[in-house]
């Protein structure tokens, strides 16, 4: 049976402000990218999400970010390498501590937002993130954009990697994500998205925003947890996958 990982960005609520439906998403995904406090999330909320993920058997990953709460981690930053490495170490350490309190482990690291996009093709910041991961735990996997240079850089540095595609985002003909500032960058139709992800799972291809076909080698699919239709999208992807004999399973499953 064909298997693929389905992940979502969770643990992003903060104090009185609620973001996404972690409970519903954890019943649908196989991996959870849990906020570490730099772009979203507070200690109690993150702990609740980690505990819920443990109860549902969902793999936990550290969703590290630039220090950018106001911009939700989606503003690019020119951060010195030693500072960025320290930021990554700090965030992974925080999530590892919360996970240990629940009796589970952190399996991978996925940079968030602007940091994710920046390191996809910026070897300087990419190396800083890699150095931070290796300093804490070199057994952690790095999740990154499918086909992006960061994956080779991480492998060359001794990290295992998992390539990711985005269910609810449009792609450029070069295989990059269309900027959120551009029209059509975010997709909302669950049926359309599910059909696209079925094509990806079966053929390793997607239709770019200009109508061309791009090839993507991805082992994980992301549904953004803060999207208003996130639960509907994840449900429809799982339904279509099950009908077509595709199992949703973590890339870290035995």
N, C-alpha and C positions, 0 to 999 in steps of 0.2 A: 504494500500500500504506500502511495505517495504521502509524505508528511511535510508539514511546514509550520513554522512558529508564527503565532499571532501575538503581537505585543501592543501595549498602550502606556501612555505617560500618566502616572497616577500619583496620589499623595500630594496634590497641588493646592488643596484648600489651605486657608490661612486664617486662624482666629475665627471671626464671625463670617468670613467670606468663603462661600462654598464654590468649589470648582470641579465639575464633572461628577459622575456617579460611579465611584470606585467599586461599590458592592456589585452593581450590575455588570461592570466591565470584568471584574475578577471571575465571574461565572462564565466568561466567554473567551478570555485570552489564556495563553500558556506562559507568557512572560510579562512582568510588570516593571516598567522603568520608573522607579520611585524617586521623587524629588528629594533633594538633599539640603534644602533650605536657602540656596543661593538665588534661585529664580522664583521659588514658590515653596509652600509647605512650612508647617511649624512642627516642633518636636512631638507633640501629642498626636497631631493628625498623621504625621509620617509613621509613628509607632502603630497607630490603628490600622493603617494601610498595610504595613508589614505583617501585622498579626493576621489580618484578613487574608492576605496572600498565602501565608503559611497554612491557614485552615483550609484553603481551597487547593493547595498543592501547586500554586503558581510560582515559577522561578522569579527571583528578585534581582534586579539590576540597579546600579547606582546611576541616577540621571543627573550628572554633574553639569554645572553651568557657569557662565560669567556671573559675578556678583551684581545682579540687575533685577531687583524685585519690581521696580516701577515699570520697567520695560518687559517684564515677564521673560527675561533672558533672550529676547529677540533683537537686541541692539548689539551691533558689532563693537568689539572693544580691542584696542591696541594695548595688550597686557604684556609686560615683560615676562620672559620665559620662566624665571625663577619664581615670580609671583603666581603665574598660572599653575605651575607644578605644585606649589604649596596649596593653592585653592583646591586642586583635584585631590591631593592627599587628605586635606581636611574634610572634604565632602564624603569621600569614600569611607574614611574613618568614622564619621558620624553615623552613616547608614549601617556600617558593620557593627557598631555598638548596639544600635537599636535591634538589628537582626539577631545578634547574640542574645539579647534579653528575651527574645521570643523563642530562641532555640533553633534558628535557621541560619543559612549562610547567604552571602551575596555572591552571585555567580558571574556577573559581567558588569561592564560599564558602558553606558551610552551617553555621550555628550548631548546637551540640549540646545535647541534653537540656533542662535547666531554662532555659538561655539562649534556646534555640530557642522554647520555649513562652512565655517571658516577653516576648520582643520581638514575638511574633506580634500582641500587642495593647497593648504598652506603648511609646508613641512616644518616651519619653525614652531608655530603653535601646536601642530600635531605632535612634534617630538616632545614638547613640554607636557602635553597630556599623557603621552606614552610613558614618559619618565615618572610622572606622578603615579600612574597605575602600577608600574613595576616596583616602585619604592614601597608601596603598601602590600601588594600581593601579585606577583607575576603569573599566578595561575588564573587571574581574572581575564575573561575575554573582552575584547573591544568590539562593540557594535558600531558599524559605520555605513555610510552611503554606498550602495552597490556600485561597483566599477570605479570608485574614487581612489586616487593615489594613496590616501591614508591607510587603506587596508594592506597594501604592499609594504608601506613603511612600518606598520605595526608588526607584520609577519617577519620582516627583516630584523626587527628588534627583539624577536622571540616571543611575541604575544600571539595567542590564538585569536582569530577574528570571526565575526559573523556579519555577512552582508545583508543590508536591509533595503526594502522597498517601502514606499508609502502608499497606502490605499487611498487616502483622501487628498492627495496632492497631485497636481499636474506636473509633467516633466517637459523639459526643453529637448530639442533634437539631440543635444550633446549628452543627455542623461542626467542633467542637473535638475533640481527642483525649481519650478517657476517661482519667482519672488512673490511673497505674499502681497506686495504692493501692486502686482499686476492683476488685471481681471482674469478670472478663470483659474487662479492659482490653487484655490481650495475647492474640492469636489464635495457635493452634498447628497447626491442621489444614491441611496443604498443599492438599488438594483444595478445601476451602471457601474458602480464601484465593484460590486461582487463579480460582475462579468469580466471586468478588467483584471481582477485578482485571479480569477479562474484561468484566464489566458496566461497570466504570469506563471502560475503554478504548472500549467501543462506545457507551455511553449517557451517560457523564459523571455517573453517579449511584452511590451506595452505600446500603446499609441501615444505619441508625444502630442503637445498642444497644437503643432502645425499639421497633424495628421500623419506624419511619418511614423515608422515603426522602429523602436529602439530595443536592443537586447539588454536584459538585466539578469545577472546571476545573483539571486537573492535567496537566503535561507530563512528570512524573517520578514513579516509584513506588519507595519505599524498603522494603528488607527489612533489618531490624536484624541486623548481623553477629554480635552476641553472643548471639542466640537459639539454643538448642540445636538447633532444627530449621531454621536459616537456609538451609542448603544445599538441603535437601529442598524448602523453600518456593520458593526461587529457581528450582530445576530444574522444579518443577511449573508455575510461572507461565510460564516460557519455553516449556515443552512445549505448554501450552494456547494461548499466544499464537501459536506457530508453526502449530498446527493450524487456527487461525482467521485466518490471514493477517496477523498483527500482528508487525512487526519490532521487535526491541529495539535501539535505537540512541541514542547520546548526543544530547542537545539541542544540543550544540555541533558536531555533525557537519555537514560541508558539504552 
